[in-house]
Amino acid sequence: MESGSNKTIAILGGGPAGSTLATYLARKGMNVVMYADGKRPPLIVGESLVPAVVPYLRDLGIEDEVASYGTWKGGATFVYNDEYHLNIWFDQVRGGDTPTYSYNVPRDRFDATLRETASRAGATIIPTTGRLEREGDSSRLRLTPETVEAAGDKLAGRQPDWIIDAMGRGRGIPKILDLPVEAGDRKDTALHAHLQGVEVEIATNVHTDRLSKGWCWRIPLPGRVSVGFILADEHLHELGSTAEEQFDNFMKQDPMMREWSKSGRRISPVMKYNNYQARVSCGVGENWALVGDAFGFVDPVFSSGMLIAMQSAHALAEAIADGSPGAFDEYDRYVKANLDAWRNVIEHFYDGRLLTLFKLGDHFRQKLWGRVMDFHFRKHMPRIFTGDDVTNRYSSWLVEFMSTYGLYGNDPEELRIL
Ligand SMILES: Cc1cc2nc3c(=O)[nH]c(=O)nc-3n(C[C@H](O)[C@H](O)[C@H](O)COP(=O)(O)OP(=O)(O)OC[C@H]3O[C@@H](n4cnc5c(N)ncnc54)[C@H](O)[C@@H]3O)c2cc1C
């Protein structure tokens, strides 16, 4: 096996995780081959980026390009019902170095930008499906002969030093090696489409609406709004048999959606996603590693996916460059801790405690003592929406403590996501 910058790395999957990793490795002088099958549905989820993604855009040198086709995102609006909305502005979040804005992006353009960046950095993009096989009964993997062949003189008939699964939720390596995959608690389905004529309260904010059943997002994109709703599977079959029927019927049925979509027109097919909450038991093996969704995905709420994809890509590049077993263990622990921290916050969203807490905070800010406390809370609590502070122990503890003892008798059940 080669060491240092002479390593050869094969990445299977050309989404945000694969392309970001390819760029960082190529910048370190490694020989990087990335297989990108280009099989993309007409729409792809992952359009709303949290502010903690912006430093990666800067580091990759693509912020201006992303700004040219994305929409500027200044905050988040939580719609509890037709009477109460809560706005969180990223520029009011105290402390931390995270930028106070972000972007919403059409995913096809964003993925293309990331791939071109990887190519400019020196990675070789092979526009085909990469395939793997197990080396005998061992837990080592190799590329199939056709996959090696497709890389031409970049692999020159040899196997790479490392094989990286960046295949998204397809998770090729866990399937081949039969690795345990832990599913999340929620069994929801997401239906996603683009619409024109949909109202948003604040044009610069991503909207999260609590609905009669489930919740939905409204993400303003240039000339359209991305709408997605998350419903427990048991409610779906009442709405029709196709994704289109289910989407259109629910828009008419839910009182709040009916109101903001009254002049709306769906301009895309409807995409369906389910069983997406999952985490693989082990993200690193003898000559392979998992990155991005291939390692784990928590939930669409709070838009953590693209951040975790980029953070894990950066961390894995560092581990590969270091090359020691300790560095890979550290990578494995880091990604798992990140996924667990998000999962904890997200559970507080679904059980109603977080929405109750934020509503109370809004109320108490009207009082003097509330304003004093607010100074402290604003440093820690809303930073979960910027993606900045999710793994910070004190912030996590504060969310836990406040949502257990700080609800002042308010029953979180009232704001539970059904
Ligand atoms: C309903 C829903 C809503 C979401 N909304 C958001 C959001 O608003 N914001 C956010 O940050 N995140 C969101 N996410 C998460 C986000 O979509 C993912 O976290 C992100 O796409 C992960 O990137 P990735 O590169 O790991 O995987 P992917 O984006 O899935 O990329 C994998 C790529 O690999 C290719 N591929 C697969 N197998 C092979 C192979 N064998 N050879 C070659 N190529 C291959 C695929 O075609 C694909 O292009 C959402 C997720 C869901 C389910």
The ligand as an SDF file (V2000), in Angstrom:
LIG
                    3D

 53 58  0  0  0  0  0  0  0  0999 V2000
  -36.8110   13.8970    2.3300 C   0  0  0  0  0  0  0  0  0  0  0  0
  -35.4200   14.4480    2.4770 C   0  0  0  0  0  0  0  0  0  0  0  0
  -35.2140   15.8240    2.4930 C   0  0  0  0  0  0  0  0  0  0  0  0
  -33.9120   16.3410    2.6400 C   0  0  0  0  0  0  0  0  0  0  0  0
  -33.7130   17.7060    2.6790 N   0  0  0  0  0  0  0  0  0  0  0  0
  -32.4910   18.1870    2.9480 C   0  0  0  0  0  0  0  0  0  0  0  0
  -32.2520   19.6000    3.0460 C   0  0  0  0  0  0  0  0  0  0  0  0
  -33.1460   20.4170    2.8220 O   0  0  0  0  0  0  0  0  0  0  0  0
  -31.0070   20.0080    3.3600 N   0  0  0  0  0  0  0  0  0  0  0  0
  -29.9750   19.1320    3.5710 C   0  0  0  0  0  0  0  0  0  0  0  0
  -28.8790   19.5680    3.9130 O   0  0  0  0  0  0  0  0  0  0  0  0
  -30.1490   17.8150    3.4210 N   0  0  0  0  0  0  0  0  0  0  0  0
  -31.3770   17.3200    3.1230 C   0  0  0  0  0  0  0  0  0  0  0  0
  -31.5330   15.9770    2.9340 N   0  0  0  0  0  0  0  0  0  0  0  0
  -30.3580   15.1030    2.9960 C   0  0  0  0  0  0  0  0  0  0  0  0
  -29.4960   15.1830    1.7360 C   0  0  0  0  0  0  0  0  0  0  0  0
  -30.2760   14.9350    0.5890 O   0  0  0  0  0  0  0  0  0  0  0  0
  -28.3790   14.1480    1.8360 C   0  0  0  0  0  0  0  0  0  0  0  0
  -27.8310   14.1530    3.1290 O   0  0  0  0  0  0  0  0  0  0  0  0
  -27.2640   14.3840    0.8140 C   0  0  0  0  0  0  0  0  0  0  0  0
  -27.7710   14.2690   -0.4980 O   0  0  0  0  0  0  0  0  0  0  0  0
  -26.1480   13.3650    1.0370 C   0  0  0  0  0  0  0  0  0  0  0  0
  -25.1900   13.4490    0.0130 O   0  0  0  0  0  0  0  0  0  0  0  0
  -24.3710   12.1510   -0.4390 P   0  0  0  0  0  0  0  0  0  0  0  0
  -23.3480   12.6340   -1.3940 O   0  0  0  0  0  0  0  0  0  0  0  0
  -23.9660   11.3750    0.7430 O   0  0  0  0  0  0  0  0  0  0  0  0
  -25.4420   11.2270   -1.1890 O   0  0  0  0  0  0  0  0  0  0  0  0
  -26.3210   11.4910   -2.5820 P   0  0  0  0  0  0  0  0  0  0  0  0
  -26.6780   12.9200   -2.6200 O   0  0  0  0  0  0  0  0  0  0  0  0
  -27.3640   10.4680   -2.5130 O   0  0  0  0  0  0  0  0  0  0  0  0
  -25.2740   11.1950   -3.7040 O   0  0  0  0  0  0  0  0  0  0  0  0
  -24.8780    9.8840   -4.0520 C   0  0  0  0  0  0  0  0  0  0  0  0
  -24.5180    9.8640   -5.5360 C   0  0  0  0  0  0  0  0  0  0  0  0
  -23.8550    8.6560   -5.8720 O   0  0  0  0  0  0  0  0  0  0  0  0
  -24.3690    8.1220   -7.1060 C   0  0  0  0  0  0  0  0  0  0  0  0
  -24.1220    6.6770   -7.0490 N   0  0  0  0  0  0  0  0  0  0  0  0
  -24.7340    5.7610   -6.2670 C   0  0  0  0  0  0  0  0  0  0  0  0
  -24.1810    4.5450   -6.4370 N   0  0  0  0  0  0  0  0  0  0  0  0
  -23.1800    4.7060   -7.3440 C   0  0  0  0  0  0  0  0  0  0  0  0
  -22.2140    3.8060   -7.9090 C   0  0  0  0  0  0  0  0  0  0  0  0
  -22.1790    2.5040   -7.5660 N   0  0  0  0  0  0  0  0  0  0  0  0
  -21.3440    4.3100   -8.8190 N   0  0  0  0  0  0  0  0  0  0  0  0
  -21.3660    5.6110   -9.1740 C   0  0  0  0  0  0  0  0  0  0  0  0
  -22.2370    6.5050   -8.6580 N   0  0  0  0  0  0  0  0  0  0  0  0
  -23.1390    6.0470   -7.7430 C   0  0  0  0  0  0  0  0  0  0  0  0
  -25.8450    8.5300   -7.0690 C   0  0  0  0  0  0  0  0  0  0  0  0
  -26.4200    8.5810   -8.3710 O   0  0  0  0  0  0  0  0  0  0  0  0
  -25.7130    9.9380   -6.4670 C   0  0  0  0  0  0  0  0  0  0  0  0
  -25.4270   10.8900   -7.4610 O   0  0  0  0  0  0  0  0  0  0  0  0
  -32.8230   15.4440    2.7700 C   0  0  0  0  0  0  0  0  0  0  0  0
  -33.0250   14.0690    2.7210 C   0  0  0  0  0  0  0  0  0  0  0  0
  -34.3070   13.5610    2.5890 C   0  0  0  0  0  0  0  0  0  0  0  0
  -34.5230   12.0730    2.5630 C   0  0  0  0  0  0  0  0  0  0  0  0
  1  2  1  0
  2  3  1  0
  2 52  2  0
  3  4  2  0
  4  5  1  0
  4 50  1  0
  5  6  2  0
  6  7  1  0
  6 13  1  0
  7  8  2  0
  7  9  1  0
  9 10  1  0
 10 11  2  0
 10 12  1  0
 12 13  2  0
 13 14  1  0
 14 15  1  0
 14 50  1  0
 15 16  1  0
 16 17  1  0
 16 18  1  0
 18 19  1  0
 18 20  1  0
 20 21  1  0
 20 22  1  0
 22 23  1  0
 23 24  1  0
 24 25  2  0
 24 26  1  0
 24 27  1  0
 27 28  1  0
 28 29  2  0
 28 30  1  0
 28 31  1  0
 31 32  1  0
 32 33  1  0
 33 34  1  0
 33 48  1  0
 34 35  1  0
 35 36  1  0
 35 46  1  0
 36 37  1  0
 36 45  1  0
 37 38  2  0
 38 39  1  0
 39 40  1  0
 39 45  2  0
 40 41  1  0
 40 42  2  0
 42 43  1  0
 43 44  2  0
 44 45  1  0
 46 47  1  0
 46 48  1  0
 48 49  1  0
 50 51  2  0
 51 52  1  0
 52 53  1  0
M  END
$$$$
